[in-house]
Amino acid sequence: MLTGYDVSSLVVDNLCGLSRGQNTVVTCFYLDFAAREEQSVASILGSLLKQVVGGIEGVPEEVRRTFEEKKMTIGGWGPPPLPDIVRMLQIITSSLRTFVCIDALGQCPAAHRVKLLDSLQQIVKSSPRTRIFITGRPHVQAEIEKCLPGRVISMSVGPSKNHIMEYLRLRLDEDEIPDAMDECLEADILEKIPENMSDMYVWAMLLEIPPYKIH
């Protein structure tokens, strides 16, 4: 069955293929529930900034100067604060076609999601050529649409209820201990699991008018 990670990987691979040889950068970040404490908004956007910088030939002078000034501060080098990261992303992406792919937004704590979406909104506002692709559980859709009003198209992706039923029946038929399950338990499995698994993921992508194309 197709997962949000599978969808994100397909999108990233296709964008990389379409963008090869052009003035375009494709960035991605895969959120992980097990690492949610380490994956702050600054670390997420910092990773995206590193990918953008690594994908261009020359670093803008203002961005280079920000890093140089950071090295001169008391305590030496450390990660830039979030406002500086957002500003540097705004500077670079303002003249660069950029794709940002974020997988499993729901794995990010709620407070961090708001700050992350707000930061992305700031970047998109000053960088009209930036496009954002997000996967997540259905409950994050409202948050995305609230932070990025009027600019989001969403679509559910996941196995249909019939496909899940077919898969479950196949696995139940392969059960090596058929006597361990009665008809009531089997009926519960075929009823409850499809209800909880169908429409598992939602993806969202920013819209542009006129339609955005890679030439």
C-alpha positions in Angstrom: 0.0 0.0 0.0 1.2 3.5 -0.9 2.3 5.6 2.1 3.0 9.3 2.5 6.7 8.6 2.4 6.3 6.7 -0.9 4.4 9.6 -2.4 7.1 12.1 -1.2 9.9 10.0 -2.6 8.1 9.8 -6.0 7.6 13.5 -6.0 11.2 14.3 -5.1 12.6 11.9 -7.7 10.4 13.3 -10.4 11.2 16.9 -9.6 14.9 16.2 -9.6 14.6 14.5 -13.0 12.5 17.4 -14.5 14.8 20.1 -13.0 18.1 18.6 -14.0 20.3 21.2 -15.9 18.0 24.1 -15.0 18.3 26.9 -12.4 16.2 24.9 -10.0 16.7 23.4 -6.5 14.7 20.6 -5.0 14.8 20.3 -1.2 13.2 17.8 1.1 12.8 16.9 4.8 11.3 13.7 6.2 9.9 14.2 9.7 10.3 11.3 12.1 8.2 10.9 15.2 11.1 9.2 17.0 13.3 12.3 16.5 10.6 14.9 17.0 12.5 16.5 19.9 15.6 17.1 17.8 13.6 18.2 14.7 12.9 21.8 15.7 11.7 24.4 13.2 15.2 25.9 13.0 16.8 22.5 12.3 14.2 21.7 9.6 14.6 25.0 7.8 18.3 24.9 8.4 18.5 21.6 6.6 16.5 23.0 3.7 18.9 26.1 3.6 21.9 23.8 3.5 20.4 21.9 0.6 19.6 25.1 -1.3 23.1 26.5 -0.7 24.6 23.2 -1.9 22.5 23.3 -5.1 23.7 26.7 -6.3 27.0 27.9 -7.8 27.5 31.1 -5.8 26.2 32.1 -2.4 24.6 35.6 -2.2 26.9 38.1 -0.5 24.3 38.9 2.2 23.9 35.2 3.1 27.7 34.7 3.2 28.1 37.8 5.4 25.4 36.5 7.9 27.4 33.3 8.3 30.7 35.2 8.8 29.1 37.5 11.4 27.8 34.4 13.2 31.3 32.9 13.5 32.5 36.2 15.1 30.0 36.1 17.9 30.9 35.1 21.5 31.0 31.3 21.8 32.1 30.8 18.2 30.1 29.0 15.5 26.6 27.8 16.2 23.4 27.3 14.2 21.8 30.6 13.1 18.5 31.6 14.8 15.2 30.9 13.0 14.7 34.5 11.8 18.1 34.5 10.1 17.4 31.1 8.5 14.1 32.4 7.1 15.7 35.6 5.8 18.5 33.7 4.1 16.0 31.3 2.5 14.0 34.4 1.3 17.1 35.9 -0.2 18.2 32.9 -2.1 14.9 31.6 -3.3 13.7 35.0 -4.4 15.7 34.6 -7.6 15.7 30.8 -7.8 13.1 28.3 -8.7 12.7 26.2 -5.6 10.7 23.1 -4.6 10.3 22.3 -0.9 9.0 18.9 0.0 8.1 18.1 3.6 6.9 14.6 4.5 4.7 13.6 7.5 4.0 17.0 8.8 1.8 15.4 11.5 4.9 14.0 13.1 5.9 17.6 14.0 4.6 18.8 17.4 1.5 21.0 17.0 3.3 24.2 18.3 6.2 23.6 15.9 3.8 23.0 13.0 2.3 26.4 13.4 5.7 28.1 13.5 7.0 26.0 10.5 4.0 26.8 8.3 4.2 30.5 9.3 7.9 30.4 8.3 7.1 28.8 5.0 4.4 31.4 4.4 7.0 34.1 4.8 9.3 32.4 2.4 6.7 31.9 -0.3 5.4 35.5 0.1 8.8 36.9 -0.9 9.7 34.1 -3.2 6.9 33.7 -5.8 8.8 30.9 -7.7 8.9 28.7 -4.6 6.5 25.7 -4.5 5.8 23.6 -1.4 4.6 20.0 -1.3 3.4 18.5 2.0 2.2 15.1 3.1 0.4 14.4 6.4 -2.6 12.9 8.1 -6.0 14.5 7.4 -6.0 16.5 10.6 -3.1 18.8 9.4 -5.1 19.9 6.3 -7.0 22.6 8.2 -3.7 24.0 9.7 -2.1 24.2 6.3 -5.2 25.9 4.7 -5.3 28.4 7.7 -1.6 29.4 7.4 -1.6 29.4 3.6 -5.2 30.7 2.8 -6.3 30.5 -0.8 -3.1 29.0 -2.0 -3.5 25.3 -1.3 -4.8 22.4 -3.3 -5.2 19.2 -1.3 -5.9 15.6 -2.3 -6.4 12.4 -0.3 -4.1 9.5 -1.2 -4.2 6.1 0.2 -5.6 2.6 -0.2 -9.3 2.3 -0.9 -11.6 0.4 1.6 -12.1 -2.3 -1.0 -8.3 -2.8 -1.5 -7.8 -3.0 2.3 -10.6 -5.6 2.5 -9.1 -7.7 -0.2 -5.7 -7.6 1.4 -7.1 -8.5 4.8 -9.1 -11.4 3.4 -5.9 -12.7 1.7 -3.9 -12.6 4.9 -6.7 -14.2 6.9 -6.9 -17.0 4.3 -3.2 -17.6 4.8 -3.5 -17.9 8.6 -1.7 -21.1 9.7 -3.9 -21.4 12.8 -7.4 -20.9 11.4 -9.0 -22.3 14.6 -7.6 -19.4 16.6 -10.2 -17.0 15.1 -14.0 -17.2 15.1 -16.4 -15.6 12.7 -17.1 -12.7 15.1 -13.4 -11.7 15.4 -12.9 -12.0 11.7 -15.9 -9.7 11.1 -14.6 -7.1 13.5 -11.2 -7.1 11.8 -12.8 -6.6 8.4 -14.9 -3.8 9.7 -12.6 -1.8 12.0 -9.2 -1.9 10.3 -10.5 -0.5 6.9 -12.3 2.3 8.7 -9.1 3.4 10.5 -6.8 3.0 7.5 -8.6 4.4 4.5 -7.9 8.0 3.6 -4.8 7.9 5.7 -2.8 10.6 4.0 -3.4 14.0 2.6 -1.0 15.9 0.3 -1.1 19.6 -0.2 0.6 21.8 -2.8 0.7 25.5 -3.2 -1.1 26.9 -6.3 0.1 29.6 -8.6 -1.7 31.7 -11.1 -0.8 31.4 -14.0 -0.1 27.6 -13.9 3.5 26.8 -13.0 5.5 24.8 -15.5 9.0 23.5 -15.8 10.3 24.5 -19.2 
